[in-house]
Amino acid sequence: MGDSTAFTHSAATLRAALDTALAAHDKAAAVRVALEAIDGGPLTIPALYGILGSLLADIGARWQTGEVCVWEEHLASATIRTIVEALFPRVSALSAARGRERGTVLMTCPPHEAHDLGLRMLSDRLELAGWRVCFLGADTPTAEIVSAAIALEADTVVLSVSTHFHRVAFHSLLAQLRGALPGVRILVGGTAVPRGAHGIPEADLFDSAGLLGPGE
């Protein structure tokens, strides 16, 4: 009970501090408090990423309602990306100590999809959970996804789609990937692919695939 209360308080305090730093456009402060929370507090990196993901969603919603400018949303996203990249040495060390025995996952966004920050954080969570992760990032041509999956001997390809405009082309992409990569599991995630939508089977959604266990 005591540990849980301390964790909740720490997470709430960190969220408030990050809100304040981002509202002040203070990148240095945001990065500092996030790293201090990991190095000196009870928060895990996956827990921190949960807070950062919530911040991104809130900032995106505020941009849509006109409460923040486009440049402010971009600045906040860039600041959060800096936090994530600053944590990579810690992720790498923890992953190496744990071992990467669960297989190889290729993480990427399909053509014309530019939003990869959520996928980037998910990549670290998978590394920490024991996967070998190969992160390609945004706007990857279909042929290059296939080439990378073959060269890297990926067991699974995870695609992230956040832009609703690209849904129609997405089904064609899935068919191409499954035809070119027999035996490779193709999973789908992202805010533009809600559970059970657009004819994508439940088993093909990342959230249903079981790549991460509770708390990972």
C-alpha positions as CSV (number, residue, x, y, z in Angstrom):
1,M,0.0,0.0,0.0
2,G,2.8,2.4,0.9
3,D,4.7,1.8,-2.3
4,S,1.6,2.3,-4.4
5,T,0.8,5.6,-2.7
6,A,4.4,6.8,-3.3
7,F,4.3,5.8,-6.9
8,T,1.0,7.6,-7.5
9,H,2.2,10.7,-5.8
10,S,5.4,10.7,-7.8
11,A,3.6,10.2,-11.1
12,A,1.2,13.0,-10.4
13,T,4.0,15.3,-9.3
14,L,6.0,14.5,-12.4
15,R,3.0,15.1,-14.7
16,A,2.4,18.5,-13.1
17,A,6.1,19.5,-13.4
18,L,6.1,18.4,-17.1
19,D,2.9,20.4,-17.8
20,T,4.5,23.5,-16.2
21,A,7.7,23.1,-18.2
22,L,6.0,22.5,-21.5
23,A,3.6,25.4,-21.0
24,A,6.6,27.6,-20.4
25,H,8.4,26.2,-23.5
26,D,11.2,25.2,-21.2
27,K,12.8,22.2,-22.9
28,A,15.7,21.9,-20.5
29,A,13.4,21.8,-17.4
30,A,11.2,19.2,-18.9
31,V,14.1,16.9,-19.8
32,R,15.7,17.4,-16.4
33,V,12.7,16.5,-14.3
34,A,11.9,13.5,-16.5
35,L,15.4,12.1,-16.1
36,E,15.5,12.8,-12.4
37,A,12.3,10.9,-12.0
38,I,13.9,7.8,-13.5
39,D,17.3,8.1,-11.9
40,G,16.2,9.1,-8.4
41,G,12.6,8.0,-8.0
42,P,10.3,5.0,-8.0
43,L,9.1,5.5,-11.6
44,T,10.0,3.0,-14.3
45,I,10.7,4.0,-17.9
46,P,7.4,2.3,-19.1
47,A,5.5,4.3,-16.4
48,L,7.2,7.5,-17.6
49,Y,6.3,6.8,-21.2
50,G,2.7,6.4,-20.1
51,I,2.8,9.9,-18.7
52,L,4.5,11.2,-21.8
53,G,1.9,9.5,-24.0
54,S,-0.9,11.1,-22.0
55,L,0.8,14.5,-22.4
56,L,1.0,14.1,-26.2
57,A,-2.6,13.2,-26.4
58,D,-3.7,16.2,-24.3
59,I,-1.5,18.6,-26.3
60,G,-2.9,17.2,-29.6
61,A,-6.4,17.7,-28.3
62,R,-5.6,21.3,-27.3
63,W,-4.2,21.9,-30.7
64,Q,-7.4,20.7,-32.3
65,T,-9.5,23.0,-30.2
66,G,-7.2,26.0,-30.9
67,E,-5.9,26.3,-27.4
68,V,-2.3,25.9,-28.5
69,C,-0.5,26.8,-31.8
70,V,0.9,24.3,-34.2
71,W,4.4,25.4,-33.3
72,E,3.7,24.8,-29.6
73,E,2.5,21.3,-30.4
74,H,5.7,20.7,-32.4
75,L,7.9,22.1,-29.7
76,A,6.3,19.9,-27.1
77,S,6.7,16.8,-29.3
78,A,10.3,17.6,-29.9
79,T,10.9,18.0,-26.2
80,I,9.3,14.7,-25.4
81,R,11.4,13.1,-28.2
82,T,14.5,14.5,-26.6
83,I,13.5,12.9,-23.3
84,V,13.0,9.5,-25.0
85,E,16.3,9.6,-26.8
86,A,18.1,10.7,-23.6
87,L,16.8,7.6,-21.9
88,F,18.0,5.2,-24.6
89,P,21.4,4.4,-22.9
90,R,19.4,3.3,-19.8
91,V,17.0,1.3,-22.0
92,S,19.9,-0.4,-23.8
93,A,21.7,-1.3,-20.6
94,L,18.5,-2.7,-18.9
95,S,17.7,-4.6,-22.1
96,A,21.1,-6.2,-22.4
97,A,21.1,-7.3,-18.8
98,R,17.6,-8.9,-19.2
99,G,18.4,-10.5,-22.6
100,R,16.5,-10.3,-25.9
101,E,15.1,-13.9,-26.0
102,R,11.6,-13.2,-27.2
103,G,12.3,-12.6,-30.9
104,T,12.9,-9.7,-33.4
105,V,10.3,-7.0,-34.0
106,L,10.4,-4.4,-36.8
107,M,8.7,-1.2,-35.9
108,T,7.7,1.3,-38.6
109,C,5.2,3.7,-40.0
110,P,3.7,3.1,-43.5
111,P,4.2,5.5,-46.4
112,H,3.0,9.0,-45.8
113,E,2.6,8.5,-42.0
114,A,4.8,11.1,-40.3
115,H,3.8,10.5,-36.6
116,D,6.2,8.0,-35.1
117,L,6.8,9.3,-31.5
118,G,4.3,6.9,-29.9
119,L,5.9,4.0,-31.8
120,R,9.3,5.2,-30.7
121,M,8.3,4.9,-27.0
122,L,6.7,1.6,-27.7
123,S,10.0,0.3,-29.2
124,D,11.8,1.0,-25.9
125,R,9.1,-0.8,-23.9
126,L,9.5,-3.8,-26.1
127,E,13.2,-3.7,-25.7
128,L,12.8,-3.6,-22.0
129,A,10.4,-6.6,-22.2
130,G,13.0,-8.8,-23.9
131,W,12.5,-8.2,-27.6
132,R,15.2,-7.3,-30.2
133,V,13.7,-4.2,-31.7
134,C,14.5,-2.6,-35.1
135,F,12.9,0.9,-35.3
136,L,12.6,2.4,-38.8
137,G,10.5,5.4,-37.9
138,A,8.2,7.5,-40.1
139,D,7.1,7.3,-43.7
140,T,8.8,4.0,-44.8
141,P,8.1,2.8,-48.4
142,T,6.5,-0.6,-48.5
143,A,9.3,-2.2,-50.4
144,E,11.8,-1.0,-47.8
145,I,9.6,-2.5,-45.0
146,V,9.8,-5.8,-46.8
147,S,13.5,-5.6,-47.4
148,A,14.2,-4.7,-43.8
149,A,12.1,-7.4,-42.4
150,I,13.9,-10.0,-44.5
151,A,17.4,-8.7,-43.8
152,L,16.8,-8.4,-40.1
153,E,15.0,-11.7,-39.9
154,A,12.0,-10.1,-38.2
155,D,9.4,-12.4,-36.6
156,T,6.9,-9.6,-36.3
157,V,6.3,-6.3,-38.0
158,V,4.4,-3.6,-36.1
159,L,2.8,-0.8,-38.1
160,S,1.7,2.5,-36.5
161,V,-1.0,4.6,-38.1
162,S,-2.1,7.9,-36.5
163,T,-3.5,9.8,-39.5
164,H,-7.1,8.9,-40.3
165,F,-6.7,10.0,-44.0
166,H,-4.5,7.0,-44.7
167,R,-6.9,4.3,-43.7
168,V,-8.1,3.3,-47.2
169,A,-4.6,2.7,-48.5
170,F,-3.7,0.8,-45.4
171,H,-5.6,-2.4,-46.3
172,S,-3.7,-2.6,-49.6
173,L,-0.5,-2.2,-47.7
174,L,-1.4,-5.0,-45.3
175,A,-2.1,-7.3,-48.2
176,Q,1.2,-6.5,-49.9
177,L,3.2,-7.1,-46.7
178,R,1.4,-10.4,-45.9
179,G,2.0,-11.6,-49.5
180,A,5.7,-10.6,-49.4
181,L,6.4,-11.8,-45.9
182,P,4.9,-15.3,-45.4
183,G,5.3,-16.5,-41.8
184,V,5.9,-13.0,-40.4
185,R,3.3,-11.6,-38.1
186,I,1.9,-8.2,-39.2
187,L,0.4,-6.2,-36.3
188,V,-1.3,-2.8,-36.5
189,G,-1.6,-0.1,-33.9
190,G,-2.0,3.7,-33.6
191,T,-4.8,6.1,-32.9
192,A,-6.2,5.8,-36.5
193,V,-6.8,2.0,-36.0
194,P,-9.3,1.7,-33.1
195,R,-10.1,-1.7,-31.8
196,G,-12.3,-3.8,-34.2
197,A,-12.4,-1.1,-36.9
198,H,-12.1,-1.2,-40.7
199,G,-12.2,-5.0,-41.0
200,I,-8.9,-5.6,-39.2
201,P,-9.2,-8.7,-37.1
202,E,-8.8,-8.4,-33.4
203,A,-5.8,-10.8,-33.5
204,D,-4.0,-8.4,-35.8
205,L,-4.2,-5.5,-33.4
206,F,-1.0,-4.8,-31.4
207,D,-3.0,-4.4,-28.2
208,S,-4.4,-7.9,-28.6
209,A,-1.1,-9.6,-29.6
210,G,0.5,-10.1,-26.1
211,L,3.9,-8.8,-27.0
212,L,3.9,-6.9,-23.7
213,G,2.8,-8.4,-20.4
214,P,1.2,-6.5,-17.5
215,G,3.3,-3.6,-16.4
216,E,5.8,-3.9,-19.2
